[in-house]
Amino acid sequence: MHRLLLLLSLLAMLGGPMNFAQAQDELEQRVEALLAQMPLEVRLGQLFMVSFFGEGLNEASRQFMRQMMPGGVGVFASNGVSPAAVTRSTNAWQALAVQIGAKVPLLIATDQEGGTVQRLNDGFTPFPWGTALSAMPFEQTALVARMTATELRAVGVNMNFAPVADLYHPEGRFMSKRVLGHDAKRVGEAVAAYVRALQASGVIATLKHFPGHGAAADSHLALPTVALDRQQLERELLPFRYGIAADAEVVMVAHLSVPSLDPTPNLPATLSKPIVSGLLRGELGFKGVIITDAMDMGGIRQGFTPAQAAVRAVQAGVDMLATGPNLPLSEQLSMKRALLEAVLSGAIPRAQIDESVRRILRLKAKYGLLTWQALDELSAAERVQSAAHRAALESIYLRTVALVRPAPALLPLDPQRLKIGLIYPGVYSSLPNVCGVYGALTRRLAYSLVPTEDELAIAREINAQVDVAVVFSFNIDEYPLQARLVNTFAPQKTVVVALQSPYDALQGIQPAGYVTLFNPYPEAFRAACAVLYGAFPSKGTFSLP
């Protein structure tokens, strides 16, 4: 639907009749006209999503841009943290882009997943993230995507490296807090809802990290291996299939060795023709832009120079190379020179470069990115609308908290009938006050993330004094001594509320009641207490594997 609307908008701008086929033809003509006027070196520049340090442009980055003539720029923390600062940077980049090369504006992308991977923070909204996005009703998932798009567009960002389409695996701790869950179908439905809403709001979505990073170690450090057979990988691919069916415009390929898809030793998926062209482009039928994960990561650099990796990635079928924030400008330029040499030598067909550039230009045209207008820096914070979005989070989290084990003998909490003890991480000191509005607490204990012997002794005292112990846990997989704290309390009188990882219940604990918040944010705290005390029914959907 968003493609239809964009094409019809383009046609309306050109003054033609409202005919879809003609609109598409007009778009293709514009793309071909742009391509025809691009020398090879300019075309190659479109294949790069570059990065550089600092706000705006200094002399070094300005000269780099003139040489690289990139198709896109990635936004990281060094490029600005406030709405005004980010807008200042994106304005400067676009102002130069429309003066150089083909004079085509940039794709400007960032990682705004939420939570631990949210590049824009100061003055922006901390949106729900990870499994919260699949636990909430999907209309709420779509609302989060729309609000995210509003904030990104407000500062000149037109592409989001989200949603994460990977699945939870107990052994894959690196991605465990970022994935949308373990249920492939539900994750796929959430991914599709997010993609449709983000792109309908004018921001390009990116499915990542193909063909599935959930079971792998950290690819920033080294090349991890996904030890799943082809049948098991079908489950990993399901969220990507949902996202592609929802018309996701971009797929990011990860630096993963996947022997069941390509047995070549130590070959990242980013450089694998069977994975990029065979599986993604062929079997899954993806017709959009394929981009690499950052080329400064250990998963690619341990076996290849940036120049070698650039050539191999394009030969595999990648359209766009994301250089990443830690690759020196000289090495980014070496990647472009290597591609030029490969095309001139015949190692990469020129027709393949042209097709990739077409995809990139087509994407820009669809989203109105062949023209550019500067944004006012002073009103950037107002355009972001973070205050309104923060207010909306209250309602969203009320519909996200999931009651996984109901424990009807304990829940909803009744302070008139039961003596209640509240046990919580001391770093979240507001929790007793938030829950305390519903009634007096008999005992409370603020514990360290790694509980001490003294805290365990106090827990034993509380166990003897209360009818129900409400224990807020925080990522027991990272802080396993918390399981010992939980198990200090009699299971039949214990309700565990997982503040972040919904998989705390798999870490050797057996409480009678289990509730998941997904994100340790104040809005989620208020929602959890409302559900615990029966002030609001649980509407989140989550079940343990």
N, C-alpha and C positions, 0 to 999 in steps of 0.2 A: 504493500500500500504506500509506503513512504517513497518508493521509487516512482510510482505513478504520480503522486503529488508533486514531487520535485520536477519530473519531466513536464507535467502540465504547467507548473509555475514558469519553467524555462520557456515553454512555448508561448504562454501568455505574455511574457516579457518581450518576446520577439514579434508579438502581434499576430500570430497565426491562429487558425481554428483549434478548438480544444479536442485534438485527435491524438490518441496515445502513440500510434505508429508514426505519425508525422513528428511528434515531439521527440521520439527516440531518434528519428532520422536527423532532426535538427541538431540534437546533441552530438551524434556521431560525426556530422559534418564539421562541427566546431572542433571536436577532438582531432580529426584528420587535418584540418587547416593548421592547428597549432603544431601538430607533429611535423608537418611538411616544412615548417619554417625553422625547425630545430636542427642545428648541426649535431653530429654524433656526440661530441663532448657535452653539449647541453642536454641531450637525451640521457646520457649516462648519469648526469647530475640528478635527474628526477628519481633515480633508483635509490637515493640515499636519504635516510632520516638521520641527520647529523646531530651532534651535541657539542656544546662548548661551555666553558666556565664563565660565570659572571652575569650581572644584569645588563640588558641591552647589548650593545656592541662596543668593544674596544678596537683598537687599530688591528690587533692580531686576528680577532674573530671577523672583523669586517673584510680584511684581505682574504681570509680563509673562505668566507662566503662567496666572494667574487671568483675565486678559483674553483670552488666546489659546485656552485650553482645548484644547491640541493633541492630535492622535491619536498623535503620536510625537515622540521627541527623538533627534537624532543625536549620537553621542559622538565628540569630537575630543580632541587632546592636552591642551588647556587644561582639560578636565573631569577629568583625573587620568591618571597614567601607571602607577601600581602597582595590583595587584589590590585592595588595601584602599581606595585612593583612588577607583578607578572604582566599586567597590561602594558607597562612601559617597555618590557622586553619584547612581547609579541608585536607591538607596534613597530619597534625598531627593526625587527627581523623582516616583517612583511614589507615595510617601506623600502628596504634594500632589495628584497626579492623581486619586486615589480619593476626594478630598474636594471636588473642583470639577466643574462641568459635569455630565456624565452619570455621574460617578464610575467611569469605565472606565479600567483601567490602560493604560499606554502601550506602543506598539511602541518599543523602544530599539535603535537600529541603529548599526553602525559599519562602516568599511572595513577588513576584516581579510583582505585578499588574500594578504598575505605580502610580503616584500621591501620595495620602495620605498613601497608603500602598505599599511602596517600601523600602525593608529592606536595599538594597545595593544602596548607593547614591554617596559617594565621589569617583569620577573617573568613575562612571557609567552614562548611558544616562537617562535623564528624559523622558521616552517614553510616547506617547499618552495613555490615560487611560479613564476609564468610558465610557460614551456614545460616545466619539470620535471614539472608536473602532468599533461601529456599524454604525456611520454616514459616515465614509470614505468608499470608494470602498473596497470590501473584499480582493482584491489583495494587498491593502495597509495594511489591518489588518494582512494578512499573512506575509507581510514584517516586520511589527512590531514584530510579534512572532519570526520570524527567527533571527532578530537582538537581541532580548531578549535572545534567546537560545545561541547565540554566546557569549554574555557577561557572562551568567551563566556558561557555560561550561569552559570558560576561567579561572574561579577561582575554579573549582571543584564542582560546584553545578549541579546536574543531574536531579532535579525535581523542578517544579514550582507549588506553590499553586495558580494557575490561569488556566483558566479564571474564572471570576465571572459570574455565569449563573443566578443570581437573576434578578428580574424585578423591575422597578421603581413603587413605590406607594407613593402618596402624604403624607400619614401618616407615612411612613417608613423613616424618616429623617436620621436614622443611616446609611443606605446603599445608600442613594439617590445619592451621588457623586461617588460611586464605581460601581454601576450597569451600564450595557451597554445600558439601555433604557427601554421603556415601551412596545414597539411593540414586542410581543413574537416571532413572526416568524423572524423578522429582527435580533433580539438579538440572536436567535438560529443559524441563518446563520453565524453571526459574530463569535459566540462561536465555531462553527464547523471549520471555516476558521483558527481561532487561534490555535485550538487543532491540526489540521492536520499539520500546518506549524511548530509549536513548536516541535512536536514529530518527524516529518521528519528531523528536525535539531538536533535530539539526546537528547532532554530534555523532560521528562515525564510531561504531563499536568494533572491538577486536576480540575475537575468541582466542584464548590462550590456555595452556601452552601445549600445542599439538605435538605428538599424538596422545598426550596425557602425562602430566608431571607428578601426579599424586603419589605414586609408589616409589619415587626417586629421591635421592639425596640432593643436596644443594648444588645446582649447576653453576652458581657463581664461583665456586671453589675449584671444581674439577668436573670431568665428564662422568656423570652417573649412568648406570645401566638400569634399564627397566626390564626386570626378569619375569615378564609375563608372556605366556604363549599367545598365539594368534586368536584363539577363542576367548581368552581372558581379556584381550585388548578390545574385543567388540564392546564390552561394557564401558571401557574407557572412552571409546569413540562416540557412544550414544549422545552425550551432551553436545559434542561438536556437530553431530547430525541435526539435533534440534536447533542449534544456533544457525547452521547453514540454511535449514528450512525456513528460519525466521528472517532470512535475507541479510545475515551479518556480512558486512562489506569486506572485512579484513580477518585473516587468520594468522596468528603468530606461531611460528615453528620453534620448538625448544631445542636446546643443546643437550640431547639425550641419545645415548646408544640404545637401540631397540633391536636386539638380534633377531627376534621373531619376525620383524619387518624387513630388516636389512642386516645380513650376517657379517658384513664387512667390519673387521675389528676396529674399535676405537673411532668409528665414524659417527659424528653427531647427526641427528635427524635433519638439521638445517642444511647439511651437505649431501643428503641422500636423495638421489633421483627416485628410487622406488617409493620413498615415503612422501616426498613433496609432489612429484609429478604423477607417480603411480597411484598412491593411496588418496592423497588430499585432492589433487586436481582430477584424477581419473575416477577412482571408485566412489568417492564421496561427491563428485561432481561440482566442486567449488569453483566458481567462476570469477571471484573477486580478487583482491590484492593479497598476496602472500608475503609476509614480512618476517624477518628473523628476530629472534630474541637478541638482546644487546651483544654486539660483537666484541665487547671488552671483557666478557665473562670467562672464567677459567675453563668452563666446559668446552669452549671453542679454541681458546688461546693455548691450551696445553699441547695441542697437536698441530696447530696451523698459525702462520703469521696472518695478520689482518688482510694482507693482499691475497694470499693463497685462499683464505676462507671466502673472500668476496667472490673470487672467480668460481670456486667450487659451489658456492651457494646458488649463484646465478645459473650455472650449468645444471644444478639439480632442479631448477624451476622456480626459484624464489624471485619475486618481483622487486622487493625493496629490502634494503639492508639498514637495520637500526644499529648505529655505531656504538651507542652507550656513552655515559658521562665520563668515563675514565680512559678513553682512547685519545692519545695526543692528536692534535690537528694534523701533524705531519703524517701520522699513520692512517688517518682518515683519507688524506689526499692520496696516499700510496694505494689505497683500495681502488680509487677511481682510475688511477694510472694503470693499475693491473687489469681492470676491466677493459680499458681502451686498447691495451696491447692484445688482450685475448680476442677482442672483436676483430681487430686489424689482422691478426694471425689466422683467423678462422676457427679458433677454439670455442668461441661463442658465436652462433649465427646472429647477424645483424637483425634478422627478422624476429628473433626472440626478444632482443632488446626493444624493438619497436612495439611488440605486443605487450610487454610489461609497461612501457611508457603509456600506451593506450589505456591500459587498465587504471593507471594512476591518474591520468588526465580525465578519464571518464568519471572516476570517483570524485575528483574535484568539481567537475561540471555538475554532477548530480546534486552536490551540496552547496551550490552557488559559490564555489571557491575559485572561480576564474576571474573574479573581480574582488577588490578589497577596499574597505574603508576603515580608517583609523578609529579606535575607540577612545573615548574621553577617560583619561586616567583618574581624574578627580572624583568621578561618579562611579568608579569601578565597584567599590564596596556596596553602594546602593543597588547596583545591577545584580550583584551576587545574591542578595536577598537572604543572607544567612539567618537573620533573626526569625523571619517567617518560616524558614525551613527547620530551624531548631524547634519551633513551636509545633510543627507538624510531626516531629519525631515522637512526641508524647503519645499520640494516637497510634503511630506505626508500631512502637514497642509494645503497647497494650495488646496488639494483635500478633505479636511475634513470640512472646514468652510461651513456652510449651510445657505442659504438665505431662511428663513422660510416664511417671508412676504416680497414680492419684492418691494412694494411701488415705482412704475415706475416714479411717479412725483418727487421723491427725489433721487432715485438710478439708475445708479451709480452717486456718488457725482461729481458735476462739479463746482470747485471753480471759474471758469470764469463766471459762470451764477448765482451761489448761494452764499449767505453769510452763512458760516458754523461755527457752534459752536461745540466745542468738550468738553464733560463733562465726567470725568473719575475718578476712585478712585486714590487718591494721592499715594497709595502704589505702583501703576504701573505708575511711573512717565515718563517712556519712550514713552508712547502711543502718545502724541502730536508730538514728534519728528519723530516717525515711520510713522504716517499718514501725517505729514507735508511735506514729500518729494513729495507728489502729488499736493501740492498747499497751498497757505496761508490760515490760519484759522482766521476768524473774531474775535472770542472770544474763550477762553478756561477756564475751571474751574476744578481744582483738589479738589475733595470732600472727606470727611471722610467716612469710611464705614458706620458709623451712622451719616448721614448728620446733620449739625448744622443749627440753624435758620439763621445765617449769610450766610451760603452757599445757603440756600433756597432763601434768598433775592437776592443774586447775580444771581441765576438761573432765577428768574423772570425778572431781567434786561436783561439777555442774550436772553430770550424768545422774548422780544420786539425788539431785534436788529438783529436777524438772520432769514434766510429763512429755515434752517434745523438745528435741534439740534441732534447731534449724542451722545447718552448717553451710556457709557459702564457701565453695571451693574455687580454686583458680589454677587451672592447667596442671592437674595432678601428674600428667606424664612428664612435666618438667620439674615438678616439686613432689616427688613420690612420698616424702614423709607426711604429706597431707593425708594420705590414705590411712596412715597410722592414727592421725588425729580423728578422722571420721570414725574409724573402727573403735575408738575409745567409748563411743556412745552405743547403747543397745540398739541394734538395727530396727527393732519394732517401734522405737520412739524417735527415729532419726529421719529428717528430711534434708537432702542435699540439694543445694541450689548452685548449679554450675555457672560461674560468672562469665566464662569465655568458652573454653572447649566443651562442646556438648558431650564429649566422649569420656568425661571424668568417671562416669559410672562403670567404665570398662577397666578401671585401674585398681581392681581388688577391693572394691567396697560394695556393700549390699544394703543400702538404706531402704526403708519402707517406702519413702516418697522421693521422687526425683523430678526436679524442675530445671529447665535450661533457659538462660538469658541470652547467650551467644556473644554479647558485646558488653564489656564492663563500663558502661556510660551512665551518667546520672538519670537520663530518661528511662533506661532499662531498669535501673534500681527501683524507680517509682512504680514501673509496670509490674515488676516481680513482686513487690510487697502488696500491690493491689490484688494480684492473682492469689498469693499465699493466704491473704485474709478474706478472700471471697468477695472483694469489692468489685472485681471484674472477672468474667469467665476467661479461662485459657482458650486462646484461639490459634496459637502456633501449632505447627505440624512437624513433629519429629519423632522418630522411633529409632531405638538402638539397633545396630547390626546384629 
